[in-house]
Amino acid sequence: SNAYLANTVTYYSNTHISAPTPRDFTVGVEPLDVKVVQNSGVYTLENAIDCGTVPTWVTTAGSLGSIFGANTVNVYVTATDPEGSAVTYSLVSGSLPGGLNLSSNGLVQGVATGVTATTTYNFTIKVSDIVTNNVDRTFSYQILNRDPVWNTSSTLTSYSTETFTPITVNAYDPDGGVITYSLTSGSVPSGLSFVSANATITGTPNEVSDNTTSTFTVTATDVGSAANARTFSLTITPII
């Protein structure tokens, strides 16, 4: 075992001396013996010093919450020191969601980076007291994938057979992913077809004797399988 000399020793009486420890000791080395060496002999008091206890977590392990990308996160993790000293926090493994960071006071904060699919981030935080007694706890935070957003109005321009030009409907992913399209109900006017590869209505509509409106639903889906359906109406008018 190691021996450490006190930096100073103050004598008060035959039964009272003061000798501060030369450094901080953690719970991993407790208990400590005290040895007094004097002219009359060597005296040892075994298991004399308890080095305290590790900090105690208050925040339950597991999920700290969830949020959509591009939103602000302010979440605290909390632990206490049974001896009443200050504690600090540090990230020791895993990773926080993009855009977030951990402050030494236990605050997880920042503007979350968007994701193309809902993603759970797992990470371990260590809490330490002033003498480096420490304990870890594992947490998670989830960044949610948002639905696609439609740019194209649900009512499309009216056309006759002579004036029709291809129509492209369009949506975007607010999280930056690629959108795919599918015709999920109804049908486009006779003579036309829906090309899912580029979300375009193309062809030559059949002639009609009266204004004829077709309704159909197109679903926009992102790479994380979040989907948004919109029902469109397209009217074909007679040739005048």
HELIX and SHEET records of a PDB file:
HELIX    1   1 VAL A   27  VAL A   29  5                                   3    
SHEET    1   A 2 THR A  10  SER A  13  0                                        
SHEET    2   A 2 HIS A  16  SER A  18 -1                                        
SHEET    1   B 2 LEU A  32  GLN A  38  0                                        
SHEET    2   B 2 GLY A  41  ILE A  49 -1                                        
SHEET    1   C 2 THR A  56  TRP A  57  0                                        
SHEET    2   C 2 ALA A  79  THR A  80 -1                                        
SHEET    1   D 4 GLY A  62  PHE A  68  0                                        
SHEET    2   D 4 ASN A 134  LEU A 144  1                                        
SHEET    3   D 4 THR A 119  SER A 128 -1                                        
SHEET    4   D 4 THR A  88  GLY A  94 -1                                        
SHEET    1   E 3 THR A  72  TYR A  76  0                                        
SHEET    2   E 3 LEU A 107  VAL A 111 -1                                        
SHEET    3   E 3 LEU A 100  LEU A 102 -1                                        
SHEET    1   F 2 VAL A 149  TRP A 150  0                                        
SHEET    2   F 2 ALA A 171  TYR A 172 -1                                        
SHEET    1   G 4 TYR A 159  SER A 160  0                                        
SHEET    2   G 4 ALA A 227  THR A 237  1                                        
SHEET    3   G 4 THR A 212  THR A 221 -1                                        
SHEET    4   G 4 THR A 180  GLY A 186 -1                                        
SHEET    1   H 3 ILE A 167  THR A 168  0                                        
SHEET    2   H 3 THR A 200  GLY A 203 -1                                        
SHEET    3   H 3 LEU A 192  VAL A 195 -1                                        
END                                                                             
